[in-house]
């Protein structure tokens, strides 16, 4: 007898098929599509952190591009300007970014609702201005060149194909870690905070502590992604870390599903590919993303990923329905006949 039941077996086969496709993609795709997949993997790391913060803890952030930029510039400055080994620079960048998030969280989480969103927006704008004005460190608008690529022994991640596997290794690691967090006691506490803070407090949940932890964790994820981006491109400038990218991150989370860790891949891929297709249309991408955000929030508040899953499950139920209906009808007909023999009214 098989250990795995039908649905479990199908789910395992789908996951194995997707993993196989992910591994084989650089061998079949062109260099352009491989580089696009690298960007999707890096951005997914940021999106997962924002998903934990918004979808599970219920805290809105419109300044997460700042943490992404801090990771990129900290790692880039340390490795390019001060000769720090790139892996060590990434670790220091993550610690420094997490510390900044920890310090800013104290005044930030005194705010709620729209005020919290505006507070994170202000923080993101301040950090962006610092990126532009601190030219002696960041290079200002001209950017910071000469960032060394990552290397693991003799393997140097200086090509799209090599960096693809590195980026997606980090991405899958973050996804699995986040899924474990969601399924743990911490995840249940975060959902309680999202549902009703007063009720969660009455059950003994330390609301401030959990908000602080998930905010710092999401900032560390963003820093890790920023460091990967810096060592992938070997050049960073302030432009990719502005307010518009923060808005795009929110759209990625909403499209993938606010409370769906694995949906982050779907949301990130959709928005990144669409943004790539709209590059030649000026500022139209901002308009399109705004419309997508409105339509998804109105018609599919659970996100496109969960919506697609629900449609698949509904179709599966409809496919099985004729057999189920026939069995039920047969039972009803037999019941009606027995009731007629006894003289009782049919049920």
N, C-alpha and C positions, 0 to 999 in steps of 0.2 A: 504494500500500500504506500502511495506517495505521501511524503511528509507534508509537502506544500499543497494546499487546496488550489482549485482552479483560478480564482482571482489573484491569490498570492503568487502563483506560478506565472500568470500573465504579467503581473507587475514586475516580477524579477526579470523576466525575459525582456520586457520593454527597457528596464534600466540597463541591462547588459548590452542590449542593442544600441542604446544611446551612448553608452560608454565606449563601445567599439567604434561607433561613428565619430566620436570626439577624438579618439586616438588616431584614426585613419584620415581625418580631415586634411591635415597639411600635406599628406602624400597625394591626395587627389585634387585639392584646390590650388588655385594660383597664389602667388605671393601676396597679391592685393587682398584676396579674401582671407588669407591667413593672418595678415596684419589687422584686418577688421575684426577677426575673432579674438586676437590678442587684446584689442581695445575693449571688446565686449566682456572678456574675462576680467580685466582690470576694473571696469566700471561695475561689474556685478558685485565685486567685493564691497564697494562703497554702498551699493544699493541694499545689500543684505543688512549692513549695519543700520541703515536708515529704516529698513523694514522692521527691525527689532525695536527701534526707538518709536516709530510712528504707529506701526500696526499692532504691536503687542503692549508697549507702554503708553501709547496714546499721546505722545509728546511731539509736537510739530517743530520741524527745524527747516529754516530757509537759508541756512548759512553753512551747510555741510561741505560745500566746495572749498571753504576756508581750511578745513582739516585736511582735505585732499591736497590742497596747495602747500600746507605746512609740511606734510610728509615729503612731498616732492622737493621743496626748497631746502629743508633741513638735510635730507639725504644728499641732494645735489651739492650744496655748499660744503658739507663736511668732506665728501669724497673728491670733488673737483678742486676746491680752494685750499683744503687743509690736508689732503692726501690720506684721509681715513679710509680703511678698507670698506668697500661698498656694503657687505653684509652687516658689519658693525655700524655703519652709518644708518642703515635701515632700522636697526634695533634702537639706536639712540634717537632717531626721528620718531619712532613709535612711542618711546617713553616720554620724549619732550612734548609731543602732541597730546598724549594722554594726560600729562600734567597740566597743560594749558586748558584742556577740556574740564579737568577736575576743578581747577581754580575758577573758571568762568561759570561752572554749573551752580556754584553757591548763590550768586545774585540772580542767575538766569531762572532758576526754578522757584523763585519767589513769585514769578509771573505765571499767568495761566491763559489758556485759550489764545486769542488773537495777540495779546500782549507778549506771550512767549514767542510766537512766530515773529513778531516785529523785533524782539530782542535778539533772536538768532540772526535775523536779517541784518541788523545793525552790526553785530559781531562780524559777520561775513564781509560786510563793506569795509570795516576798519582794517581787517587783515588784508584785504585786496589792496587798499591804499598803501599799507606798509610794504607789500610786495613791490609796488611801483616806486615808492619814495626811497627805500633803502637800497639805492643803486650800488653802493660799495659792496654789498653782499649778494643781492639778487640780480644785479645787472640792469634793474629797472625795466622799462618797456622793451629794451633790446634783448633781455633774457640772459640766461646763464648757460654757456656752452661748455664742452669738454668734460661732461659727466662720464665716468668710466662705466663700461657694461659690467653686469654681474658675471661671476665665474665660479665654477665649482671644480676645483682641481684643474685638470687640463681642459675641461669643457668651458668654453666662453660663450655666454648667451648673447651673441652679437648678430644673430640672424633671426628673421621672422619665425622660421620653423622651430628653432631651438627655444626662443623665448615663448612661443606658443605653449609648449609643454610646461615650462616653468610657471607661466601665468595661470594656466588652468589647474596645475597642481595646487597652487595657493588658493585658487578660487574654490575648488572642491573641498579643500581642507576647511576653509571658512564656512562653506555651506553645511558640512557635516557637523562642525562644532556648534554652529548656530542652531541646527535642528536638534541636537542633544540638549542645548540650553532651553529651547522651547518646550521640549518634552519633560523637563525636570521640574523640581519644585520652584525654581526661579522663574521658569516660563509661566507656571500657574499663578505665581504672585504678580507677574507683569500683566497678565490678562485681567487679574482682579483689579489692579490699579487702573487699567484702561476702562474697565466696566464701570466702576464706582469707587472713587478714592476714599470716601467716608466709610463705605461698607468694608473695603479692604483694610482700612485702619482699625476698624472695630474687630476684625479677625486677627489682629496682631501683625499685620504686614507693615514693615518700616518703609513707608512710601518714599521718603526723601532718599533713603539709602538705595533702593532699587532704581529710582530715577537716575541717581548719580552713576550707578554702576553701568546701566545700559547706555547712558550718554557717553561715558568714557570709553566703553567697548566699541561703540559705533565710531567714535573719533579715531581710535586705534586702527580699526578696519580701514577707515578712509586714509589714514597716514600710510598704512602698508600698501594700499593701492597707489597712492601718490608716489611712493618710493619706487615701486615697480615701473610706473609710468616714466619717471625721471631716468632710470637706468635703461629703459627700453628705447626712448627717444634720444638719450644722451644730451638733451637740451630742454630747458624749461623757461617759460616766460609767464608773466602774470595773467595774460589774456585767457587761458583755459579755466581759470579758477574764480571767475566773476559770478555775479548774481544769477545770470542766465543759466549757468551750468547747475547751480543749486536748484533752480526751478525744473530743469530737465531731470535731475535726480528724483525729485518728487513725482514727476510724471512717470518715470521708470517704476517707482514703487507702486503707484496707483494702478498702472497698466498690468503689472505682474500680480497684484493683489496685496493689499496692505498687510494682511496676516498670512502670507504665504512665502516662506523662506525660499523654496525651490522655484516659486513663480518669479523671483527676482531675475533669474536667467532669461525667462520669457520676456519680461518687461524691458530689461536692459537691451536685449537683442532687437526687439521691435523698435524701440526709440532710437537706438544707435544706427540701425540700418535705414530707418526713415530719415533721420538727420543727414546721413550720408547721401541719400537720394535727393534731398532738398538743398544741397550745398549751392547749386547754381541759381537759386531763386531768392537771393538776398535774405531779408528778414522774414520771409514767409514761413520758415521753420518755427519761429516763435508763435505765429498765428496758428499754425497747424497743431502744435503741441498744446496750445491753450484750448483749442476745440476738442482735441482728444481727451484732455483732462476733464472738461465739462461733460462730454458724452459718456465717458466711462463712469464718472461719479453718479450720473443720473440713471443710466440704463444697466450698468454692470458694476455696482459698488464693490463687489467682491473681487473685481479685476478680471481681465481677459483670460488669464490662466485658469482660474477657478471656474469661470464661465464656460470655457471649452471643456473642462473636465465634467461639469454638470451636464452639458449637452451630450457628451459621450455616454455618460451613465444613463441619461434619459433614453438615448437611442438604444442602448443595450436592454433596458427594461421593456421598451416597445417591441424589440425583436423577440424577446422571450414571452411577450404577452399572449400571443395566440395559443401557445401550449398551456399557459397558466389559465387563460380564459376557458379553454376547452375542458380542462380538468375541473374547474370550479363549476362550469355550466353542467357538466356531467353529474357532479355531486348534487347540485340543486335539483336537476331533473329526477334523480333517484329519490331525493328527499320529498319532492312534490308527489311522486307516485305513491310512496309509502304513506304520506299524509292523506292522499285521496282514498287509499284502501281503508285507513282507519276512520275516515269520515271527518278528519280534522281539517280546518282550513289551511291551505298552503302558507308557509312562512315567507 
